[in-house]
Amino acid sequence: MKQQTVTLPAHLKCSRAVLSEQEEIKQFHVPIHLETSTRNEEERMVQESCLAEDFPALYSQHDFEECSVWTLRDEASNRVIGCVDLYISPTIQTEFEVFATLEVAYRNQDEELNAKLKNGKQAWIRMLSIHPLYRKQGLGRYLLHVALDEARQQQVDTVLLVTLPEVMQSAVKLYESEGFQLLERDRTSHFVVDTMVLLVK
């Protein structure tokens, strides 16, 4: 599938993040992901509770230098307005990611994809975020392309990600338009959780 070309406005700069930006990136991620539009107040409170606890824990648990992190920065205001992380396995995999990969591999009917999931080199895209004021400009797609280009350079076989289809419809449409397909749907938690995969060509 041919990627759609996205050109950055002149005032935005994309670069690989450095260690000194770690705290700024953490402060960017948490409030962005707490801005949800869930179906009711109870769900919103559950999600806020989970995200408020999980996002800081994610960054304290894993070494910032063990993954590739890119930022979009508005040079006019000198603020981070977008981020994406790419984890190459087996460098980092949470217990959830390992479980998800193994489970879907055994149930998947696509033989080529099944073989790549079991034996190939994997990457996980996480924390793809764009500030609300900068959305609908193709910036999420731009960052996704940056991460996928890195995955190809690292000779990754499959790229996986986890998303919440009920509250992240725009993100799901973006991933599908770039060739990601649904691999597994988990309905056992408070929210429907989709694992999506892209077979890297």
C-alpha positions as CSV (number, residue, x, y, z in Angstrom):
1,M,0.0,0.0,0.0
2,K,1.4,3.4,-1.1
3,Q,1.8,5.9,1.8
4,Q,0.0,9.2,1.5
5,T,2.5,12.0,1.4
6,V,2.3,14.5,4.3
7,T,4.3,17.8,4.3
8,L,5.0,19.5,7.6
9,P,4.2,23.3,7.9
10,A,7.4,25.4,8.1
11,H,6.9,26.2,11.8
12,L,6.8,22.5,12.8
13,K,9.9,20.4,13.3
14,C,10.1,16.6,13.7
15,S,13.1,15.2,15.4
16,R,14.2,12.2,17.4
17,A,13.8,13.0,21.1
18,V,16.8,13.3,23.4
19,L,17.0,12.3,27.0
20,S,16.7,15.9,28.2
21,E,13.2,16.1,26.8
22,Q,11.9,13.1,28.8
23,E,10.0,15.1,31.4
24,E,8.4,17.4,28.8
25,I,7.2,14.4,26.8
26,K,5.7,12.8,29.9
27,Q,3.9,16.0,30.8
28,F,2.6,16.2,27.2
29,H,1.3,12.6,27.1
30,V,-0.7,12.4,30.3
31,P,-3.2,15.3,29.8
32,I,-3.6,14.5,26.1
33,H,-4.7,11.0,26.8
34,L,-7.0,12.1,29.6
35,E,-9.0,14.2,27.2
36,T,-11.4,11.4,26.3
37,S,-15.0,11.3,25.0
38,T,-16.2,8.1,26.6
39,R,-19.9,7.1,26.6
40,N,-20.7,8.0,30.2
41,E,-19.3,9.6,33.4
42,E,-18.6,6.2,35.0
43,E,-16.5,5.1,32.1
44,R,-14.7,8.4,31.9
45,M,-13.8,8.2,35.6
46,V,-12.5,4.7,35.2
47,Q,-10.4,5.6,32.2
48,E,-9.0,8.7,33.8
49,S,-8.0,6.7,36.9
50,C,-6.3,4.1,34.8
51,L,-4.5,6.5,32.5
52,A,-3.4,8.8,35.3
53,E,-1.8,5.8,37.0
54,D,-0.5,3.9,34.0
55,F,1.2,6.6,31.9
56,P,3.6,7.9,34.5
57,A,4.3,4.2,35.4
58,L,5.1,3.4,31.8
59,Y,7.8,6.0,31.6
60,S,9.3,5.2,34.9
61,Q,9.3,1.5,34.2
62,H,11.1,1.6,30.9
63,D,14.4,3.3,30.0
64,F,13.8,6.3,27.8
65,E,16.8,5.4,25.7
66,E,15.6,1.8,24.9
67,C,13.0,3.0,22.4
68,S,12.8,5.4,19.5
69,V,10.8,8.5,20.4
70,W,10.0,11.3,17.9
71,T,8.5,14.7,18.7
72,L,6.7,17.3,16.7
73,R,7.6,20.8,18.1
74,D,5.9,24.1,17.2
75,E,9.0,26.3,16.9
76,A,6.8,29.4,17.2
77,S,5.7,28.5,20.7
78,N,8.6,26.1,21.5
79,R,6.1,23.4,22.7
80,V,5.8,19.7,22.0
81,I,2.6,19.2,20.0
82,G,3.0,15.5,19.0
83,C,4.9,12.3,19.9
84,V,5.2,8.7,18.8
85,D,7.2,5.9,20.4
86,L,8.6,2.8,18.6
87,Y,9.7,-0.2,20.6
88,I,11.6,-2.9,18.7
89,S,11.3,-6.4,20.3
90,P,12.8,-8.1,22.1
91,T,14.2,-4.8,23.6
92,I,11.0,-4.1,25.5
93,Q,7.8,-6.0,25.7
94,T,5.4,-5.7,28.5
95,E,3.7,-8.9,29.8
96,F,0.5,-7.7,28.0
97,E,2.3,-7.4,24.7
98,V,3.9,-10.8,24.9
99,F,0.6,-12.4,25.8
100,A,-1.2,-10.5,23.0
101,T,1.4,-11.5,20.4
102,L,1.3,-15.2,21.3
103,E,-2.4,-15.4,21.6
104,V,-3.2,-13.9,18.3
105,A,-0.5,-15.8,16.5
106,Y,-2.1,-19.1,17.5
107,R,-5.6,-18.0,16.4
108,N,-4.6,-16.1,13.2
109,Q,-5.5,-17.8,9.9
110,D,-3.1,-15.9,7.7
111,E,-0.1,-18.3,7.3
112,E,2.4,-15.6,6.3
113,L,1.4,-13.3,9.1
114,N,1.2,-16.1,11.6
115,A,4.8,-17.1,10.8
116,K,6.0,-13.5,11.1
117,L,4.2,-13.1,14.5
118,K,5.7,-16.3,15.9
119,N,9.3,-16.0,14.5
120,G,9.8,-12.6,13.0
121,K,11.1,-9.3,14.4
122,Q,8.4,-7.2,15.8
123,A,7.9,-3.5,16.7
124,W,5.2,-1.9,18.8
125,I,4.0,1.6,18.1
126,R,2.8,3.4,21.3
127,M,1.8,6.8,22.4
128,L,1.0,8.3,19.0
129,S,-0.5,11.6,20.1
130,I,-1.2,15.0,18.6
131,H,-2.3,18.0,20.7
132,P,-6.1,18.7,20.0
133,L,-5.3,22.2,18.6
134,Y,-3.1,20.6,15.9
135,R,-5.3,17.7,14.8
136,K,-7.0,17.3,11.4
137,Q,-3.8,18.4,9.6
138,G,-2.3,15.0,8.8
139,L,0.3,15.3,11.6
140,G,-0.7,11.9,13.1
141,R,-0.2,10.3,9.8
142,Y,3.2,12.0,9.4
143,L,4.4,10.7,12.8
144,L,3.1,7.2,11.9
145,H,5.1,7.3,8.7
146,V,8.2,8.3,10.7
147,A,7.8,5.3,13.0
148,L,7.1,2.9,10.1
149,D,10.1,4.1,8.2
150,E,12.3,3.4,11.2
151,A,10.7,-0.1,11.5
152,R,11.6,-0.8,7.9
153,Q,15.1,0.4,8.4
154,Q,15.4,-1.9,11.4
155,Q,14.1,-4.8,9.1
156,V,11.1,-5.4,11.3
157,D,8.6,-8.0,10.0
158,T,5.5,-6.9,11.8
159,V,4.4,-3.7,13.5
160,L,1.7,-3.9,16.2
161,L,-0.3,-1.4,18.2
162,V,-3.1,-1.4,20.7
163,T,-6.1,1.0,20.4
164,L,-9.5,1.6,21.9
165,P,-11.9,1.6,19.0
166,E,-14.9,3.0,20.9
167,V,-13.1,6.2,21.9
168,M,-10.4,6.5,19.2
169,Q,-12.4,6.1,16.0
170,S,-10.2,8.6,14.1
171,A,-7.0,6.8,15.1
172,V,-8.5,3.4,14.0
173,K,-9.4,4.9,10.6
174,L,-5.8,6.2,10.2
175,Y,-4.3,2.9,11.0
176,E,-6.6,1.0,8.6
177,S,-5.8,3.5,5.8
178,E,-2.1,2.7,6.3
179,G,-2.7,-1.0,6.0
180,F,-3.1,-2.1,9.6
181,Q,-5.6,-4.9,10.2
182,L,-7.5,-6.0,13.2
183,L,-5.7,-9.0,14.8
184,E,-7.6,-9.4,18.1
185,R,-10.5,-7.8,19.9
186,D,-10.6,-8.0,23.7
187,R,-13.9,-7.3,25.4
188,T,-12.9,-8.5,28.9
189,S,-11.8,-5.1,30.3
190,H,-13.7,-1.8,30.9
191,F,-13.2,-0.9,27.2
192,V,-13.0,-2.8,24.0
193,V,-9.3,-3.1,23.2
194,D,-8.1,-3.9,19.7
195,T,-4.7,-5.2,18.7
196,M,-3.8,-4.2,15.2
197,V,-1.0,-5.4,13.0
198,L,0.9,-4.3,9.8
199,L,2.9,-6.9,7.9
200,V,5.9,-4.8,6.8
201,K,6.8,-5.3,3.1
